[in-house]
Amino acid sequence: MRAIDLHTHTCKSDGSYTPTELVDYAIEKNLAAVAITDHDSIEGLDEAVAHAAALRERGLPSVEVIPGIEFSTKYEKQDVHIVGLYISYEEETFRSALCGFVDSRVNRNRKMCENLRGAGIDITYERLLAHYPDAVITRAHYASYLLEQGYVKSRQDAFARYLGDHTKYFVPREKVTPSQAVELILSAGGVPILAHPPLYHMGNDRLESLVAFLKADGLMGIEVFYGTYSNQDVRDMQRLAEKYDLLVSGGSDFHGANKPGLDLGCGYGRLFVPEEALTKIKAARRQ
């Protein structure tokens, strides 16, 4: 059975690979399917889907490209991410709602640039866009910019001094709730998945309350497999999936060079998401 990867990022959010490069790499890794799930962005989907289709038409090896997205949401002051798989991203109502999320991100980025200029850093939002054209600007781009311009010695240094949640320069972005993200994904014909729950460090009871709450709102799956999970994490997520009748999903959270050592399809070497999981996701989506 071949592997799949249902959680990846391109340069259209905070990854380093172009959508075309990511598709080519998925083929090189012999993946059966790869989902493009950029942060609050669908800008890379047309390119990835078209490239995979062009390869098939030419009789060359290809891969199933699953249109997706990863929403950054807030639950009781906690960051929670919701992945959407098989979204009908061409639909106008979906695109309009997404524009609202992007506008809030732009406003946040302008304020952060103002704060950093107050610290003596020569930066503007327009300059960031010029450095990273067509990307949805995230803190990873700030870190790269500060490193390239010599303001910090490493990406870790950038977050510690300027970009971390507890620095005086950070500006939190207005976020939707997990329930709103689930609803939007469902409205676009997609499959909403709770992303990497162990990373939230909520504790078992609080996490289970979140899962039950979102299940009632239409949550369909949970990431049982993930690039950094321990064996115990996998067992815990399997238990939750079984208890709440949720689909099993998972992925590497591949970012290319922006997450060194974390590889597509296999994470840090132990990850394997079976193709069988996708078969069940497709069946549930049709229903």
Protein Blocks (a to p, Z undefined) as FASTA:
>chain_A
ZZddfbdcdfklmbfbdfklmmmmmmmnopabdcdddehiaklmmmmmmmmmmmmmnopa
cddddddddddddeehiacddddehiafkbmklmmmmmmmmmmmmmmmmmmmmmmmmnop
acdfklmmmmmghiacdfklmmmmmmmnopafbfklmmmmmmmmkbckbccdddddfklm
mmmmmmnopacddehkllnonojklmmmmmmmmmmnopabdcfbcfkbcfklmmmmmmmm
mmnopacdddekigbjmlghiaghjlnopaccdfklmmmmmmmmmZZ
